[in-house]
């Protein structure tokens, strides 16, 4: 148990925890931007292509509402919206990592004279 506490202290002191918190905060803000982009920019043209039908409200009704029971439906329109969100986020993360890897490979190349930082940090 003591080793576990020491490992946690090392983790928190080295800044990894702070980096993780910053990443979560930025990721949450980025998620809000993507949600707004999808709902307000991407989905309206898709609704026009489907003759004005709101895609996020599309459902597949399994049982109609009656006096005794509520309607049971699968909301596949919301699934489409969430999948579009996911694709945008995944593509953006891919591009950021690709951009970072390009600089990382440049800095690790021993033949590259342009990089002024040490190769072994």
C-alpha positions as CSV (number, residue, x, y, z in Angstrom):
1,X,0.0,0.0,0.0
2,X,2.9,2.4,0.8
3,X,4.4,1.7,-2.6
4,X,1.1,2.6,-4.3
5,X,0.9,5.9,-2.4
6,X,4.5,6.7,-3.3
7,X,3.8,6.0,-7.0
8,X,0.7,8.3,-6.9
9,X,2.8,11.1,-5.3
10,X,5.4,10.7,-8.1
11,X,2.7,10.7,-10.7
12,X,1.1,13.9,-9.3
13,X,4.3,15.7,-8.7
14,X,5.8,15.1,-12.1
15,X,3.0,17.0,-13.7
16,X,1.3,14.1,-15.4
17,X,-1.9,14.7,-13.4
18,X,-1.9,18.4,-14.3
19,X,-1.4,17.5,-18.0
20,X,-4.3,15.1,-17.8
21,X,-6.6,17.6,-16.1
22,X,-5.8,20.2,-18.8
23,X,-6.4,17.6,-21.5
24,X,-9.8,16.7,-20.0
25,X,-10.9,20.4,-19.8
26,X,-9.8,21.1,-23.3
27,X,-11.4,17.9,-24.6
28,X,-14.7,18.9,-22.9
29,X,-14.6,22.3,-24.5
30,X,-13.7,20.8,-27.9
31,X,-16.6,18.4,-27.5
32,X,-19.0,21.3,-27.1
33,X,-17.6,22.9,-30.2
34,X,-18.0,19.7,-32.2
35,X,-21.6,19.2,-30.9
36,X,-22.5,22.7,-32.0
37,X,-20.8,22.3,-35.3
38,X,-22.7,19.1,-36.0
39,X,-26.1,20.3,-34.8
40,X,-26.0,23.8,-36.2
41,X,-23.8,23.5,-39.3
42,X,-23.7,19.8,-40.6
43,X,-27.2,18.6,-39.7
44,X,-29.3,21.4,-41.3
45,X,-28.0,20.7,-44.9
46,X,-28.6,17.0,-44.3
47,X,-32.1,17.9,-43.2
48,X,-32.6,19.8,-46.5
49,X,-31.5,16.8,-48.5
50,X,-34.1,14.7,-46.7
51,X,-36.8,17.2,-47.6
52,X,-36.8,19.1,-44.3
53,X,-37.0,16.1,-42.0
54,X,-35.1,16.7,-38.7
55,X,-32.6,13.8,-38.8
56,X,-31.9,13.9,-35.0
57,X,-35.7,13.3,-34.4
58,X,-35.9,10.3,-36.7
59,X,-37.2,7.2,-34.9
60,X,-38.2,3.6,-35.7
61,X,-41.4,3.0,-33.8
62,X,-41.7,-0.4,-32.3
63,X,-45.0,0.2,-30.5
64,X,-47.4,3.1,-31.0
65,X,-48.6,5.0,-27.9
66,X,-52.0,3.9,-26.5
67,X,-54.1,4.7,-23.4
68,X,-52.3,2.0,-21.4
69,X,-48.7,2.3,-22.7
70,X,-46.2,4.9,-24.0
71,X,-44.7,4.8,-27.4
72,X,-41.6,2.6,-27.8
73,X,-39.2,3.7,-30.4
74,X,-35.5,3.5,-31.4
75,X,-34.0,6.9,-32.0
76,X,-31.6,6.2,-34.9
77,X,-31.4,9.8,-35.8
78,X,-29.6,10.7,-32.6
79,X,-27.2,7.8,-33.3
80,X,-26.4,9.3,-36.7
81,X,-25.7,12.6,-35.1
82,X,-23.4,11.1,-32.5
83,X,-21.6,9.1,-35.1
84,X,-20.9,12.3,-37.1
85,X,-19.6,13.9,-33.8
86,X,-17.3,10.9,-33.3
87,X,-15.9,11.0,-36.8
88,X,-15.1,14.7,-36.6
89,X,-13.4,14.3,-33.2
90,X,-11.5,11.2,-34.3
91,X,-10.3,12.9,-37.5
92,X,-9.2,16.0,-35.6
93,X,-7.3,14.0,-33.0
94,X,-5.7,12.0,-35.9
95,X,-4.6,15.2,-37.5
96,X,-3.2,16.7,-34.3
97,X,-1.2,13.5,-33.6
98,X,0.0,13.3,-37.1
99,X,1.2,16.9,-36.9
100,X,3.0,16.2,-33.6
101,X,4.6,13.1,-34.8
102,X,6.1,15.0,-37.8
103,X,7.9,17.4,-35.4
104,X,8.9,14.5,-33.1
105,X,10.5,12.6,-35.9
106,X,12.3,15.7,-37.0
107,X,13.7,16.3,-33.5
108,X,14.8,12.6,-33.1
109,X,16.6,12.6,-36.5
110,X,20.3,12.7,-35.7
111,X,21.1,14.0,-39.2
112,X,18.8,17.0,-38.8
113,X,20.9,20.1,-38.1
114,X,17.9,22.5,-38.0
115,X,16.7,21.3,-34.6
116,X,18.5,23.2,-31.8
117,X,17.0,21.2,-28.9
118,X,18.9,18.3,-27.5
119,X,17.9,14.9,-28.9
120,X,17.7,13.2,-25.5
121,X,15.5,15.2,-23.1
